[in-house]
Amino acid sequence: MSRTPPAPEGRARAALPVLALTMASALFLVSGCTGAGEAKSAGHMPAASAPKQLWTPRKPPPPLGEPNSDLTDGVPSPVRGLPRVPSGDIRQVSALAIAKARLATMTSPLDEEGTDEKIKNCTTAGQKPCPVQTPQYRDLNGDGKDELLLGIASGPYFLFLWAFTVKDGQVTLIMDEGERPRSVELSGHDVIVQEPADRGYDIRRVYSWDKREQAMSERTFEYVESSRK
């Protein structure tokens, strides 16, 4: 990464009064004229959120010849068979119950690995042999309430990513993707997936909230140099 060279010493000294004046002006704008000389809050600022690594892959997937197709048809959609949630707090409904209810609404099996039957027999998410990984909660749409992100393991490499929110009191599917990830991260409101491509590169996808679609949509698709070769 290129850096701006430091200013000569004389120029740095000359800049100090200007910097002090700029800082004083900024403080005046934030504090406002209250008449009592007291600082006035500029309002709540959201805390920075470092990326959180999720669900370590069981095996590093082989390079992907072609990018996988989009699997978001039918999103968003209410999940039938679940209790209503007037409070909007998705934690009031069991994550495993949500996964099983979502599975029951699907018209075709997830895969040929028997994942559907394994989910039906699950008793605890995040514990083997249940393919439903440890549930993750994060505000994905920026409304101040947590959404639920689930990873459904299939075979040695594949991972289905499902995300749910509560809309009008109903648990609603807002993300339905199939990946072969090297890594999955949560960063701020984004879900970041990196999967191996070819020739020393990875595919990096960033899924973000789309207000128009009312769902998590792929915002970024790019090839990046692989961290593992």
RAHU-V98803 format. One record per backbone hydrogen bond with DSSP energy under -1.0 kcal/mol. NH is the residue of the N-H (numbers start at 1). CO is the residue of the C=O. If there is no record, write none. Layout:
NH:CO ; NH:CO
//
This chain:
12:8 ; 13:9 ; 14:10 ; 15:11 ; 19:15 ; 20:16 ; 21:17 ; 22:18 ; 23:19 ; 24:20 ; 25:21 ; 26:22 ; 27:23 ; 28:24 ; 29:25 ; 30:26 ; 31:27 ; 32:28 ; 52:186 ; 54:184 ; 64:196 ; 75:72 ; 77:173 ; 79:171 ; 85:169 ; 88:85 ; 92:89 ; 93:90 ; 98:94 ; 99:95 ; 100:96 ; 101:97 ; 102:98 ; 103:99 ; 104:100 ; 106:103 ; 118:114 ; 119:115 ; 120:116 ; 121:117 ; 122:119 ; 126:132 ; 127:124 ; 130:127 ; 133:151 ; 136:149 ; 138:147 ; 140:138 ; 147:138 ; 148:164 ; 149:136 ; 150:162 ; 152:160 ; 153:131 ; 154:158 ; 158:154 ; 159:179 ; 160:152 ; 161:177 ; 162:150 ; 163:175 ; 164:148 ; 165:172 ; 167:170 ; 170:167 ; 172:165 ; 173:77 ; 174:163 ; 175:163 ; 177:161 ; 179:159 ; 182:194 ; 183:194 ; 185:192 ; 186:52 ; 187:190 ; 190:187 ; 191:207 ; 192:185 ; 193:205 ; 194:183 ; 195:203 ; 197:201 ; 202:224 ; 203:195 ; 204:222 ; 205:193 ; 206:220 ; 207:191 ; 208:217 ; 210:215 ; 214:210 ; 215:210 ; 216:174 ; 217:208 ; 219:206 ; 220:206 ; 222:204 ; 224:202 ; 226:200
//
